[in-house]
Amino acid sequence: MKRLFWLGVGVVTGVALSRKATETARQASPAGLASNLGEAVRELAGAVGSFGAEVRAGMSEREQELHDMVEERTGFAAPPGAGGRHAAAQRPAPRARRAEG
């Protein structure tokens, strides 16, 4: 009975080590490295996008705080939608150039 037990332990250990070695070899291959690199780039792109969204939200919040502070101190309320230097409404429309012919 002891021999059968140790045979089973040996078989299970051999299968586990074989699978681990196969997985390690797959990751070290060019396709495995490209897969890992692709996953890392996707993760980085997601983090950069998330960071950008957080920065924009913080800018918007700070801009609102500044508008409120100016309104409180001066009594001047900016019209709704006049969002400072980023507002498209304040930019002059580009003039169309006449085609010379």
GURONU-220796 format. One record per residue: residue in three letters; z, x, y of N, C-alpha, C in turn. Coordinates in pm, whole numbers, plus 50000, padded with zeros to 5 digits. Atoms other than C-alpha are relative to their C-alpha. Layout:
{aa = ala | npz = Z | npx = X | npy = Y | capz = Z | capx = X | capy = Y | cpz = Z | cpx = X | cpy = Y}
...
end
This chain:
{aa = met | npz = 50000 | npx = 50081 | npy = 49882 | capz = 50000 | capx = 50000 | capy = 50000 | cpz = 50000 | cpx = 50087 | cpy = 50126}
{aa = lys | npz = 49996 | npx = 49911 | npy = 49886 | capz = 50078 | capx = 50287 | capy = 50240 | cpz = 49862 | cpx = 50058 | cpy = 50028}
{aa = arg | npz = 50132 | npx = 49941 | npy = 49984 | capz = 49736 | capx = 50439 | capy = 50177 | cpz = 49903 | cpx = 49901 | cpy = 50065}
{aa = leu | npz = 50086 | npx = 50104 | npy = 49944 | capz = 49560 | capx = 50111 | capy = 50258 | cpz = 50032 | cpx = 49981 | cpy = 50149}
{aa = phe | npz = 49958 | npx = 50013 | npy = 49860 | capz = 49762 | capx = 50082 | capy = 50581 | cpz = 49941 | cpx = 50113 | cpy = 50083}
{aa = trp | npz = 50048 | npx = 49886 | npy = 49924 | capz = 49671 | capx = 50433 | capy = 50694 | cpz = 49847 | cpx = 50005 | cpy = 50005}
{aa = leu | npz = 50146 | npx = 50011 | npy = 49998 | capz = 49307 | capx = 50377 | capy = 50596 | cpz = 49958 | cpx = 49904 | cpy = 50111}
{aa = gly | npz = 50030 | npx = 50098 | npy = 49894 | capz = 49303 | capx = 50070 | capy = 50823 | cpz = 50024 | cpx = 50058 | cpy = 50138}
{aa = val | npz = 49971 | npx = 49937 | npy = 49871 | capz = 49467 | capx = 50262 | capy = 51107 | cpz = 49890 | cpx = 50101 | cpy = 50035}
{aa = gly | npz = 50106 | npx = 49901 | npy = 49978 | capz = 49207 | capx = 50538 | capy = 51067 | cpz = 49868 | cpx = 49935 | cpy = 50038}
{aa = val | npz = 50125 | npx = 50070 | npy = 49970 | capz = 48915 | capx = 50294 | capy = 51068 | cpz = 50004 | cpx = 49942 | cpy = 50142}
{aa = val | npz = 49987 | npx = 50059 | npy = 49867 | capz = 49042 | capx = 50112 | capy = 51379 | cpz = 49996 | cpx = 50108 | cpy = 50107}
{aa = thr | npz = 50001 | npx = 49889 | npy = 49905 | capz = 49105 | capx = 50442 | capy = 51560 | cpz = 49860 | cpx = 50058 | cpy = 50014}
{aa = gly | npz = 50137 | npx = 49946 | npy = 49997 | capz = 48759 | capx = 50570 | capy = 51466 | cpz = 49905 | cpx = 49909 | cpy = 50076}
{aa = val | npz = 50086 | npx = 50096 | npy = 49930 | capz = 48587 | capx = 50254 | capy = 51591 | cpz = 50030 | cpx = 50004 | cpy = 50150}
{aa = ala | npz = 49961 | npx = 49998 | npy = 49859 | capz = 48784 | capx = 50260 | capy = 51919 | cpz = 49950 | cpx = 50126 | cpy = 50068}
{aa = leu | npz = 50046 | npx = 49874 | npy = 49941 | capz = 48706 | capx = 50628 | capy = 51982 | cpz = 49847 | cpx = 50006 | cpy = 50009}
{aa = ser | npz = 50146 | npx = 50002 | npy = 49999 | capz = 48340 | capx = 50578 | capy = 51893 | cpz = 49948 | cpx = 49915 | cpy = 50116}
{aa = arg | npz = 50042 | npx = 50086 | npy = 49889 | capz = 48306 | capx = 50290 | capy = 52141 | cpz = 50028 | cpx = 50067 | cpy = 50135}
{aa = lys | npz = 49964 | npx = 49932 | npy = 49877 | capz = 48483 | capx = 50489 | capy = 52411 | cpz = 49901 | cpx = 50114 | cpy = 50028}
{aa = ala | npz = 50095 | npx = 49890 | npy = 49984 | capz = 48253 | capx = 50790 | capy = 52353 | cpz = 49862 | cpx = 49947 | cpy = 50038}
{aa = thr | npz = 50129 | npx = 50060 | npy = 49967 | capz = 47944 | capx = 50568 | capy = 52365 | cpz = 49997 | cpx = 49953 | cpy = 50145}
{aa = glu | npz = 49992 | npx = 50048 | npy = 49861 | capz = 48054 | capx = 50409 | capy = 52693 | cpz = 50001 | cpx = 50117 | cpy = 50098}
{aa = thr | npz = 49996 | npx = 49882 | npy = 49913 | capz = 48131 | capx = 50750 | capy = 52847 | cpz = 49862 | cpx = 50065 | cpy = 50008}
{aa = ala | npz = 50135 | npx = 49942 | npy = 50002 | capz = 47788 | capx = 50881 | capy = 52740 | cpz = 49904 | cpx = 49913 | cpy = 50080}
{aa = arg | npz = 50087 | npx = 50090 | npy = 49925 | capz = 47618 | capx = 50572 | capy = 52888 | cpz = 50022 | cpx = 50017 | cpy = 50150}
{aa = gln | npz = 49970 | npx = 49983 | npy = 49858 | capz = 47795 | capx = 50621 | capy = 53221 | cpz = 49951 | cpx = 50134 | cpy = 50053}
{aa = ala | npz = 50045 | npx = 49868 | npy = 49958 | capz = 47694 | capx = 50988 | capy = 53231 | cpz = 49848 | cpx = 50011 | cpy = 50002}
{aa = ser | npz = 50146 | npx = 49997 | npy = 50000 | capz = 47325 | capx = 50904 | capy = 53177 | cpz = 49948 | cpx = 49966 | cpy = 50140}
{aa = pro | npz = 50056 | npx = 50032 | npy = 49868 | capz = 47092 | capx = 50871 | capy = 53480 | cpz = 50006 | cpx = 49850 | cpy = 50031}
{aa = ala | npz = 49994 | npx = 50145 | npy = 49976 | capz = 47079 | capx = 50491 | capy = 53437 | cpz = 50143 | cpx = 49955 | cpy = 50030}
{aa = gly | npz = 49859 | npx = 50035 | npy = 49975 | capz = 47458 | capx = 50469 | capy = 53424 | cpz = 50045 | cpx = 50047 | cpy = 50137}
{aa = leu | npz = 49964 | npx = 49949 | npy = 49868 | capz = 47496 | capx = 50687 | capy = 53733 | cpz = 49936 | cpx = 49915 | cpy = 50109}
{aa = ala | npz = 50068 | npx = 50086 | npy = 49902 | capz = 47239 | capx = 50475 | capy = 53920 | cpz = 50070 | cpx = 49866 | cpy = 50011}
{aa = ser | npz = 49927 | npx = 50127 | npy = 49999 | capz = 47427 | capx = 50161 | capy = 53820 | cpz = 50130 | cpx = 50012 | cpy = 50079}
{aa = asn | npz = 49874 | npx = 49978 | npy = 49927 | capz = 47756 | capx = 50304 | capy = 53947 | cpz = 49974 | cpx = 50018 | cpy = 50149}
{aa = leu | npz = 50034 | npx = 49978 | npy = 49860 | capz = 47591 | capx = 50416 | capy = 54270 | cpz = 49960 | cpx = 49869 | cpy = 50066}
{aa = gly | npz = 50040 | npx = 50130 | npy = 49947 | capz = 47433 | capx = 50074 | capy = 54318 | cpz = 50119 | cpx = 49911 | cpy = 50028}
{aa = glu | npz = 49879 | npx = 50080 | npy = 49981 | capz = 47767 | capx = 49903 | capy = 54274 | cpz = 50080 | cpx = 50050 | cpy = 50121}
{aa = ala | npz = 49925 | npx = 49942 | npy = 49888 | capz = 47929 | capx = 50141 | capy = 54522 | cpz = 49934 | cpx = 49966 | cpy = 50133}
{aa = val | npz = 50072 | npx = 50033 | npy = 49877 | capz = 47658 | capx = 50078 | capy = 54782 | cpz = 50018 | cpx = 49852 | cpy = 50035}
{aa = arg | npz = 49979 | npx = 50143 | npy = 49976 | capz = 47691 | capx = 49699 | capy = 54740 | cpz = 50141 | cpx = 49974 | cpy = 50053}
{aa = glu | npz = 49861 | npx = 50015 | npy = 49955 | capz = 48068 | capx = 49726 | capy = 54781 | cpz = 50015 | cpx = 50049 | cpy = 50144}
{aa = leu | npz = 49994 | npx = 49946 | npy = 49865 | capz = 48027 | capx = 49943 | capy = 55092 | cpz = 49932 | cpx = 49905 | cpy = 50099}
{aa = ala | npz = 50070 | npx = 50093 | npy = 49911 | capz = 47774 | capx = 49701 | capy = 55244 | cpz = 50085 | cpx = 49876 | cpy = 50026}
{aa = gly | npz = 49911 | npx = 50115 | npy = 49981 | capz = 48014 | capx = 49412 | capy = 55187 | cpz = 50116 | cpx = 50032 | cpy = 50092}
{aa = ala | npz = 49888 | npx = 49960 | npy = 49915 | capz = 48298 | capx = 49605 | capy = 55348 | cpz = 49957 | cpx = 50016 | cpy = 50144}
{aa = val | npz = 50050 | npx = 49982 | npy = 49864 | capz = 48086 | capx = 49696 | capy = 55650 | cpz = 49973 | cpx = 49863 | cpy = 50064}
{aa = gly | npz = 50025 | npx = 50135 | npy = 49948 | capz = 47976 | capx = 49333 | capy = 55691 | cpz = 50130 | cpx = 49929 | cpy = 50035}
{aa = ser | npz = 49870 | npx = 50060 | npy = 49975 | capz = 48334 | capx = 49215 | capy = 55667 | cpz = 50065 | cpx = 50060 | cpy = 50124}
{aa = phe | npz = 49945 | npx = 49933 | npy = 49883 | capz = 48445 | capx = 49474 | capy = 55921 | cpz = 49932 | cpx = 49951 | cpy = 50127}
{aa = gly | npz = 50075 | npx = 50049 | npy = 49884 | capz = 48171 | capx = 49364 | capy = 56160 | cpz = 50041 | cpx = 49860 | cpy = 50039}
{aa = ala | npz = 49957 | npx = 50137 | npy = 49971 | capz = 48275 | capx = 49001 | capy = 56130 | cpz = 50139 | cpx = 49999 | cpy = 50064}
{aa = glu | npz = 49866 | npx = 49993 | npy = 49942 | capz = 48637 | capx = 49092 | capy = 56202 | cpz = 49997 | cpx = 50054 | cpy = 50143}
{aa = val | npz = 50012 | npx = 49945 | npy = 49865 | capz = 48535 | capx = 49299 | capy = 56505 | cpz = 49946 | cpx = 49893 | cpy = 50095}
{aa = arg | npz = 50054 | npx = 50106 | npy = 49915 | capz = 48324 | capx = 49012 | capy = 56643 | cpz = 50104 | cpx = 49892 | cpy = 50028}
{aa = ala | npz = 49895 | npx = 50100 | npy = 49980 | capz = 48611 | capx = 48768 | capy = 56591 | cpz = 50105 | cpx = 50052 | cpy = 50099}
{aa = gly | npz = 49904 | npx = 49941 | npy = 49908 | capz = 48849 | capx = 49005 | capy = 56770 | cpz = 49946 | cpx = 50008 | cpy = 50141}
{aa = met | npz = 50061 | npx = 49995 | npy = 49867 | capz = 48605 | capx = 49051 | capy = 57058 | cpz = 50000 | cpx = 49861 | cpy = 50063}
{aa = ser | npz = 50004 | npx = 50136 | npy = 49947 | capz = 48568 | capx = 48677 | capy = 57096 | cpz = 50139 | cpx = 49954 | cpy = 50044}
{aa = glu | npz = 49863 | npx = 50036 | npy = 49967 | capz = 48944 | capx = 48627 | capy = 57092 | cpz = 50046 | cpx = 50071 | cpy = 50128}
{aa = arg | npz = 49960 | npx = 49924 | npy = 49881 | capz = 48999 | capx = 48902 | capy = 57349 | cpz = 49925 | cpx = 49951 | cpy = 50124}
{aa = glu | npz = 50076 | npx = 50053 | npy = 49888 | capz = 48722 | capx = 48766 | capy = 57570 | cpz = 50060 | cpx = 49870 | cpy = 50050}
{aa = gln | npz = 49936 | npx = 50125 | npy = 49960 | capz = 48889 | capx = 48425 | capy = 57566 | cpz = 50132 | cpx = 50027 | cpy = 50073}
{aa = glu | npz = 49875 | npx = 49963 | npy = 49932 | capz = 49222 | capx = 48587 | capy = 57659 | cpz = 49972 | cpx = 50046 | cpy = 50143}
{aa = leu | npz = 50035 | npx = 49952 | npy = 49867 | capz = 49056 | capx = 48763 | capy = 57952 | cpz = 49953 | cpx = 49888 | cpy = 50091}
{aa = his | npz = 50044 | npx = 50115 | npy = 49921 | capz = 48885 | capx = 48443 | capy = 58069 | cpz = 50121 | cpx = 49919 | cpy = 50046}
{aa = asp | npz = 49880 | npx = 50077 | npy = 49966 | capz = 49220 | capx = 48262 | capy = 58057 | cpz = 50082 | cpx = 50073 | cpy = 50108}
{aa = met | npz = 49924 | npx = 49922 | npy = 49903 | capz = 49388 | capx = 48547 | capy = 58250 | cpz = 49934 | cpx = 49992 | cpy = 50138}
{aa = val | npz = 50071 | npx = 50007 | npy = 49872 | capz = 49120 | capx = 48544 | capy = 58523 | cpz = 50016 | cpx = 49862 | cpy = 50060}
{aa = glu | npz = 49984 | npx = 50138 | npy = 49951 | capz = 49139 | capx = 48167 | capy = 58549 | cpz = 50141 | cpx = 49978 | cpy = 50054}
{aa = glu | npz = 49861 | npx = 50016 | npy = 49957 | capz = 49518 | capx = 48182 | capy = 58577 | cpz = 50026 | cpx = 50070 | cpy = 50133}
{aa = arg | npz = 49973 | npx = 49921 | npy = 49881 | capz = 49518 | capx = 48451 | capy = 58845 | cpz = 49916 | cpx = 49959 | cpy = 50121}
{aa = thr | npz = 50089 | npx = 50029 | npy = 49887 | capz = 49222 | capx = 48338 | capy = 59055 | cpz = 49978 | cpx = 49852 | cpy = 50021}
{aa = gly | npz = 50028 | npx = 50142 | npy = 49990 | capz = 49196 | capx = 47968 | capy = 58984 | cpz = 49854 | cpx = 49968 | cpy = 49975}
{aa = phe | npz = 50142 | npx = 50020 | npy = 50026 | capz = 48826 | capx = 48017 | capy = 58907 | cpz = 49979 | cpx = 49983 | cpy = 49851}
{aa = ala | npz = 50029 | npx = 50026 | npy = 50141 | capz = 48714 | capx = 47863 | capy = 58579 | cpz = 49852 | cpx = 50023 | cpy = 49976}
{aa = ala | npz = 50140 | npx = 49974 | npy = 50033 | capz = 48394 | capx = 48000 | capy = 58431 | cpz = 49942 | cpx = 49877 | cpy = 49932}
{aa = pro | npz = 50061 | npx = 50116 | npy = 50064 | capz = 48148 | capx = 47730 | capy = 58327 | cpz = 49995 | cpx = 50019 | cpy = 49849}
{aa = pro | npz = 50005 | npx = 49986 | npy = 50147 | capz = 48146 | capx = 47655 | capy = 57952 | cpz = 49870 | cpx = 50064 | cpy = 49957}
{aa = gly | npz = 50118 | npx = 49935 | npy = 50055 | capz = 47908 | capx = 47875 | capy = 57762 | cpz = 49952 | cpx = 50119 | cpy = 50082}
{aa = ala | npz = 50039 | npx = 49884 | npy = 49921 | capz = 47888 | capx = 48146 | capy = 58031 | cpz = 50071 | cpx = 50122 | cpy = 49946}
{aa = gly | npz = 49924 | npx = 49902 | npy = 50075 | capz = 48001 | capx = 48407 | capy = 57785 | cpz = 49988 | cpx = 50143 | cpy = 50041}
{aa = gly | npz = 49994 | npx = 49860 | npy = 49959 | capz = 47994 | capx = 48723 | capy = 57993 | cpz = 49868 | cpx = 50073 | cpy = 49981}
{aa = arg | npz = 50120 | npx = 49919 | npy = 50005 | capz = 47750 | capx = 49007 | capy = 57947 | cpz = 49915 | cpx = 49976 | cpy = 49876}
{aa = his | npz = 50075 | npx = 50025 | npy = 50122 | capz = 47644 | capx = 48891 | capy = 57601 | cpz = 49928 | cpx = 49867 | cpy = 50003}
{aa = ala | npz = 50058 | npx = 50134 | npy = 49996 | capz = 47531 | capx = 48547 | capy = 57712 | cpz = 49850 | cpx = 50009 | cpy = 50027}
{aa = ala | npz = 50145 | npx = 50001 | npy = 49984 | capz = 47160 | capx = 48485 | capy = 57677 | cpz = 49961 | cpx = 49922 | cpy = 50124}
{aa = ala | npz = 50032 | npx = 50083 | npy = 49885 | capz = 47173 | capx = 48230 | capy = 57959 | cpz = 49995 | cpx = 50081 | cpy = 50129}
{aa = gln | npz = 49996 | npx = 49920 | npy = 49879 | capz = 47242 | capx = 48502 | capy = 58216 | cpz = 49887 | cpx = 50101 | cpy = 50007}
{aa = arg | npz = 50108 | npx = 49904 | npy = 50000 | capz = 46951 | capx = 48720 | capy = 58116 | cpz = 49874 | cpx = 49933 | cpy = 50054}
{aa = pro | npz = 50124 | npx = 50059 | npy = 49951 | capz = 46630 | capx = 48662 | capy = 58306 | cpz = 49895 | cpx = 49998 | cpy = 49889}
{aa = ala | npz = 50105 | npx = 50011 | npy = 50101 | capz = 46339 | capx = 48546 | capy = 58096 | cpz = 49894 | cpx = 50106 | cpy = 50027}
{aa = pro | npz = 50103 | npx = 49898 | npy = 49978 | capz = 46078 | capx = 48818 | capy = 58042 | cpz = 49873 | cpx = 49936 | cpy = 50052}
{aa = arg | npz = 50124 | npx = 50052 | npy = 49942 | capz = 45762 | capx = 48770 | capy = 58245 | cpz = 49883 | cpx = 50036 | cpy = 49910}
{aa = ala | npz = 50120 | npx = 49976 | npy = 50080 | capz = 45435 | capx = 48736 | capy = 58064 | cpz = 49902 | cpx = 50081 | cpy = 50083}
{aa = arg | npz = 50097 | npx = 49918 | npy = 49930 | capz = 45183 | capx = 49001 | capy = 58160 | cpz = 49861 | cpx = 49942 | cpy = 49979}
{aa = arg | npz = 50137 | npx = 50050 | npy = 50008 | capz = 44833 | capx = 48898 | capy = 58235 | cpz = 49914 | cpx = 50104 | cpy = 49931}
{aa = ala | npz = 50091 | npx = 49909 | npy = 50070 | capz = 44572 | capx = 49046 | capy = 58009 | cpz = 49890 | cpx = 50044 | cpy = 50096}
{aa = glu | npz = 50106 | npx = 49948 | npy = 49914 | capz = 44336 | capx = 49270 | capy = 58197 | cpz = 49873 | cpx = 50001 | cpy = 49920}
{aa = gly | npz = 50121 | npx = 50010 | npy = 50077 | capz = 43984 | capx = 49218 | capy = 58100 | cpz = 49878 | cpx = 50029 | cpy = 50065}
end
